Amino acid sequence: MNLIIYILTTVLILLQAFILFPLSATYFKFRDKKALYACLIICLNIFEVSFIDYINLSQSPELLMGFIQQGALRIIISTVTLGLDLLLLLEIFHIKRPRPYFAFLIPFVLIELVSLPRSDIQMYLWIFYSIRQFYRLFFIGGFFLFYHRTKDAAEKKDLSRYFPYLIVFLVLIFTIFIEDSLTISQISAFYDSDIAIKGRSLSENILWLAFAFAALHWSLPSFRSFFQQETPETAEKKLYLSEFSQQYKLTPREREVLYLIVQNEPTSAISEKLYISQGTLKTHIHNIYSKVEVSTRIELQKAVASFEP
């Protein structure tokens, strides 16, 4: 049984590690914080899965010192992961001051500390393993709340593309609730046989795979730009704009937006070509205008045309 679990979790780790490559490449090229947060979330999950898998495979008395020791590590990992989940949500909605929002994590830490797993109290154990799912539901609810308050029709249409992922996540979260409840209700078997709670449910592993593949689906188009060949004219134009961008300290993603603006591409086409939302594109355009000290697209194009390296 332990060997099967070891093989399954190893496959899970390898799949997520593979997905880290296009995500990290997207961040380093475009400095997209969403890619960074997704990378860190997946890295934490890989560490958690690896740690639990190692404990279960080794069956070392020193490592397997009960749920309290494993629980303390889980609190730390869960708190950091939920914090990154929150940052990812705020980045999607372009909220630049996230500090007050982190107060929502304080109840999580307190509840986890109070309900550190105890073999004789099933309710505390269930709360300990389920509170992370409650927070995930809270974040999904927050997404729909922010979506409802968004008045920009184009941005709403772009955000609606997240809905299929959120529906999958909701189904898996409720499946995790059911699976954890059934497992914890049979916890007495832990002492009477070789059956043991392995620390991660099958549904939770599937949830993490769904998150990883959602991140891959989002980052892959940007990652493909690494392998696109450029014509000499395009390369020369980008070199000229690169000097302009260095002068005004534009980020790599802002340079991509600038290039398409100079090509007279409409905002909808820019959003599609760069695989970014309308809201994200507006943020980039606003930042470019501020750095170049212009207020319209025409003024920006004139500034580029009159620039002398």
N, C-alpha and C positions, 0 to 999 in steps of 0.2 A: 504493500500500500504506500509506504513512504517513498519507494522508488518511483512509482507512478506519479505521485505528487511532485517529486523532484523533477521528473522529465517534463511534466506539463508546465511547471513554473519556469523551468529553463527556457522552454520555447517562448513563453510569455516575455521573459526578460530579453531574449534575442530579438523578438519582433519589435519591442519598444526601443531597444538600442538602435535598431536599423532606422526607425522613424526619427531618431534624434539627429541624424545626419542632415536631411533636408531642412529640418526646423532650425538647427544651428546655423546652417548656411544662409537661410533666409534672414536670420537676425544679423549676422555679420555683414551681409551685403546691404541690407536696407535699414538696419537698426530698428526693426519693428519689435516693440516691446512685447507684443502678443506672442511672438515666436519665442522670445526669451522666457516668458513666464511658463509657456507650455513645455519648453525644454526642462526647466527646473522642476515642474510638477512631475513630469515623467521620470526624471532622475531620482527624485525622492521615492517614487513608487518602486523603481527598480531596486533601490537600496532596501526598502521595506520587505519586498518579496524575497530578495536574496537573503536577508537576515533571518526571516522566518523559515525559509527553506533550509538554510544551514542548520538551524536549531532542530528542526524536525528530522533531518537526515542524520545528524550526529547523535541525537538522543543523549547528549552530554548532561549529566546531573548538574554540572556547574552552570551551564547555559540555561537549562530548562528548570529554573528555580521558581517556577510558578508564574501565575498570571500577573502578579504585581510588578515584577521586574520587566516583563515584556510590556506590560501596560504603561510603565513610565516612558519607555522608548516610543510607544505608539502615541502617547499624548504629544510628545515633541514633534514627531513626524506629522501627525494629523493637524496640529496647530499651524505649522509652517505651510503645509499643503493647502489648508483652507485659506490662509493668508494670501497665498499665490493665486488661488481660485478667485478670491475677491479682487486682487489686482488685475487679473485677466478680465473680469467682468467690467471693472471700472475703465480699463483701457478700451474695451469694445465701445463703451459709451462716451469716451473722451472726457472722463472726469479726472481733473488734474490734481485735486487735493484729497487724497484718499485717507489721510490720517484719522479723521473722526470715525470713519467707517470701521476701523479696526477694533473699536470698542465692542462690536458685535462678537468678537472672538473671546472676550473675557468670560462670558457665561459658559462657553464651551470648555475652557480650561478648568473652571471651578467644578462643573458637573463631572468632568472626567476624573478630577482628583478625588472628589467625594465617592465616585462609583468605581474606583480602582477594582479590578476583578477580584472577587472573593468566591472561593469554591462553594461556599455554603449559602450564598444569596443569589439566586438566579435573576431576580429583578435588577439588582445592581449590575450584574454582568451584562444583561441585555441592554441596559441604558448605556453602559460603557461602549459597547460595540455598535450601538444604533445611533448615537448622538451625531456622528459624522454624517450619516444619511439625512438626519433632520436638517443639518446645516446645508447640505447639498440641495435639499428641497427649498430651503430658504433662499439660496442663491438663484435657483431657477425661478422662484417666485419674484425675486428682485429683478431678474431679466425682463419678465413680462410686465412688471410695474414700470420700469424705465422705458420699455417699448411703448406702453400705453401713453406715457407722458411725452414721447417724441412726436413733434408736430410736423417735422419735415417728411413729406410723402416719399421722396426718393430714399431717404435714410431708413424709413420704416420698411420699404420694399426690400432693401438690402438686408436689414436685420431679420426679416422673415425667413431668410435662407437658413438661419440657425434652428428653425422650428423642428425639422426632422430629427436633428441630433438631440434636441431637448426631449422630444417624445420618447426616443430610445432610452435616454438617460432616466427619465421618469419611470418607465417600465422596469428597468434594471434595478433602480433604487427600491421599488416596492418588492421586487423579487428578492433583493438582499434582506429586507425586513423579514420576509417569510422564511427564508433559508436560515437566517441567524436565530430566529425564534424557535424553529424546529430543532436546530442543533443544540441551543442552550437548554432547551427543555429536557434533553437527554444527557445533560452534562455528568450525571452520576455514572454513566458508562465509562467515563474517563478513568475512574479508579478501579473499575471491575474488569476491564479488558484492554486490548490494544487500541481501542478507539480513542481518539483525542481530537480536540478542536485544533485545527492547524493554523489558526490565526487569520486566514483569509478564506472567504467563501467563494464558490465557483462563480456566483453572480457578480461578485465584486471584481474578480479577475476579468470577466467579460466586460464589465463596465469600463475598466481601465483600457482594455483593448479598443473598445468603442471610442473612448476619448482620444487614444493615440491615433487611430485611423481617421478620426475627424480632423485632428491637427494635421495629419499627413495630407488629407484631401484639400485642406485650406492652403498649405504651404507649397505643395508640389508645383502649381503653375509658376510661382515666383522662382522656385528652384530651377525650373527648366530654362530660365533666362541665362543661367550660367553657360549653357551649351549652345545658345543661339549664335550663329555666325553673322558678323556685321560686314556690310559693304564698305569699301574704302571711303566713299562719301559720308556714310553714316559715322564711321570711326573718326573722320576729320571733324565733322560737326560736333560730335560728342567731346572731342579733345578741346575744341574752342569753348564749349559750354562748361567743360570741366574747369578751365581756367577762370571762367566767370563764376562758377560755383565756389571755387576756392577763395576768390576775392570776397564773396559775401557769406562764406562759411555755411554753405548749404549741406545738408545731410545727404547720404547716398540716395535715399528714397526721394528726397526733394529734387535731386538732380534728374531722376527719372521723370518726375512730374514736369519739371521745367522743360526737358527735351520735347515732350509731347505737346506742351503748351506752345512752344516755338513752332512746332509742326502744325499749329492751328487745329489740333484735335479737340473736339468737344469734351466736356467733363464726363459725359456718360461713356464715351469711347476710352478715355484715360482710365476710368474706373475699371472697365472690363479688361483692358490690356495689362494693367498692373495687378489685377485681381485683388483690388481693395474696395472697401465700401465707399459710398458717396460721402459719408460723414468723415471718414479718414482722409479722403481726398481733399475735402474742404479745409481740414486742419492743415494739411501740407501746403495748400495754396495760400492760406492765411499766413503761415510762417514764412513762405517765400516772399510774399508782399511786404511783410514787416522787415525782413532782412535787407531787401533791395530798396525799401522805402518808396514803394509805389502802392497804388490803390486799385488798379484795374489791370486786366489782362493786356490791353493795348499798351499801357504804360510800361508793363514788364517787357513786352516784346520790343518796344523802342529802346529800353535800357540795354537789352541784350544786343540789339543791332548796333548801338553806338558804343558798345564796350570795346576797348582796345587793350589787349593783353600786355 
